[in-house]
Amino acid sequence: MKRRQKENLIQGFFCGLSLCSILFLLGIVIVLFKEGLPIFNVISFGKLFFGKFWYPTYEPADFGMLPLILGSLMVTVGALIISVPLGVASAIYISEVAHPKGKEFVKLLIELLAGVPSVVYGFFGMVFLAPLVQNFFGLPVGLNAFTAAILLGVMAIPTITSVSEDAISAVPESFKEASYALGANRWETTVKITLPAAMGGISTGIILGMGRAVGETMTVLMVAGGAAVIPHSFFEPVRTMTATIAAEMGETVVGGEHFHALFAIAIVLFLMTLTFNIIADFLSQRFRRRLR
Amino acid sequence: MVKMAINMDYAERRNRDLTFLKRFKMSTTNLNIWYGAVHAVKNINLSIEKNKVIAIIGPSGCGKSTFLRSLNRMNDVILKSRIEGKILLDEKNIYDTDVDVVEIRRKIGMVFQKSNPFPKSIFENVAYGLRVNGIKDKNYLEQKIERSLKDAALWKEVEDRLDSLALDLSGGQQQRLCIARALAVEPEVVLFDEPCSALDPTATAKIEELIQELKKKYTIVIVTHNMQQAARISDFTAFFMLGELIEFDKTDKIFTAPSKKTTEDYITGRFG
């Protein structure tokens, strides 16, 4: 009997701990919605999401989120264009091509990339990359969506690489052997057998990397330029949703319209990343089932 | 006079070689294989007759799978393996430096222990080998796939669902699909690495029957753990132990009057 009690106690302890993190999440969601929803008393749903102007301090204020959503979208898409090929290629190199020694080395470097604080990326971007971009393309400002996309792209690489590498390594050796036995070479085997079989996991990595890019704040705040206007090209300054919250939250009146509008942005961000994560989860599960 | 004698000798040898080549599809000469420091296969001399089934038996870890995998250079994939000696396919050493591995593996197909269809459709599984060999013509592909599936005795069971996922087939069907996949590239030799070890008796019987049928067209080497299976389906049997070839002879001889004591002990179940 005593043993069973002990067992139950331990079970309860771990159950309680895991409940704690769920509780935190719940708290965040409740606060988000409690503080974000009141904005709809002031402004309609359509005007908030599709309004073209974000002038929160004007009188009367404009809370059109479209420039911010587009800013986030632009920077994220740009980041993916950079990080997907690089990230997936590194994963292929690590798991299929590299010699064991080279493999460890590259893996270490990429993990190092993940360990660099985002403010350091931002600093590097401001001091080094932005002037370079400005001079190279002859732009009026170097702090723009392009520069931000490059940095975010580099930041998303570790996520994409490590998840993709796991997926590629999980493809059973027997598939590859069968392919070799049919007269396929290494490259054909990788492209036609290994990658398709790992596709679920690779897409999971890409979506997680996307989540990383959408949610990144400090770097974009520092290098994206900060102009809350609808962008027309990659070389214009933009402001993302995350940067807006970070920049403006400190200077707004608690409980005011602007305050609620910022929370509404946070809700949108939350729902976006949640969707990404659910999709990623779904894909990785489907992937696992397919390989059995 | 002396010259003529040499000529005759040469002609005689040449003739003998030719009959040898006609009769034997593959042969190994002083074949040694190492995995790192492990001497897995020791000095094997073995000739494989055309259109016959050669079974390789022996206790676990006796080097029979390693030997089999060396026959189509599948060991190349393993980093630390090293090989010495010769393996002839017809008259060409497949380990010569000017040999294209891809070509060798096309000529010598392989079916593995665990059925391993690709996570693709049935059609695409069989088409894969043809596609990597550069065949694009759709008509030809379809004909070839039908032919291969018929040869593997699977066509009737799958003809109306070629587009469904291969992993949805039963274990025995998957293994026959793997056989069809290997046959599609028109190999000359087919190697089987314990093809039935994961199958139930009914599925096993089907595959055994199929192998009997296949030897009319192909030369077959099969590694098996199952001595009854070797006795049932093979024409010749090679008994391996600790990396050495203990005995190689006609199957009925091996199983009725083995010339070595070790062989007798093994087939009567005294060890292994």
HADDOCK unambig.tbl for C-alpha pairs under 7 A between the chains (distance, minus, plus):
assign (segid A and resid 174 and name CA) (segid B and resid 116 and name CA) 6.08 0.50 0.50
assign (segid A and resid 175 and name CA) (segid B and resid 116 and name CA) 6.08 0.50 0.50
assign (segid A and resid 175 and name CA) (segid B and resid 118 and name CA) 6.09 0.50 0.50
assign (segid A and resid 181 and name CA) (segid B and resid 105 and name CA) 5.43 0.50 0.50
assign (segid A and resid 181 and name CA) (segid B and resid 109 and name CA) 6.17 0.50 0.50
assign (segid A and resid 181 and name CA) (segid B and resid 110 and name CA) 5.99 0.50 0.50
assign (segid A and resid 182 and name CA) (segid B and resid 105 and name CA) 6.10 0.50 0.50
assign (segid A and resid 182 and name CA) (segid B and resid 106 and name CA) 5.67 0.50 0.50
assign (segid A and resid 182 and name CA) (segid B and resid 109 and name CA) 6.56 0.50 0.50
assign (segid A and resid 182 and name CA) (segid B and resid 129 and name CA) 5.18 0.50 0.50
assign (segid A and resid 182 and name CA) (segid B and resid 182 and name CA) 6.56 0.50 0.50
assign (segid A and resid 183 and name CA) (segid B and resid 102 and name CA) 4.46 0.50 0.50
assign (segid A and resid 183 and name CA) (segid B and resid 103 and name CA) 6.51 0.50 0.50
assign (segid A and resid 183 and name CA) (segid B and resid 105 and name CA) 5.06 0.50 0.50
assign (segid A and resid 183 and name CA) (segid B and resid 106 and name CA) 4.98 0.50 0.50
assign (segid A and resid 183 and name CA) (segid B and resid 129 and name CA) 6.82 0.50 0.50
assign (segid A and resid 184 and name CA) (segid B and resid 102 and name CA) 6.48 0.50 0.50
assign (segid A and resid 184 and name CA) (segid B and resid 132 and name CA) 5.88 0.50 0.50
assign (segid A and resid 185 and name CA) (segid B and resid 102 and name CA) 6.75 0.50 0.50
assign (segid A and resid 197 and name CA) (segid B and resid 119 and name CA) 6.61 0.50 0.50
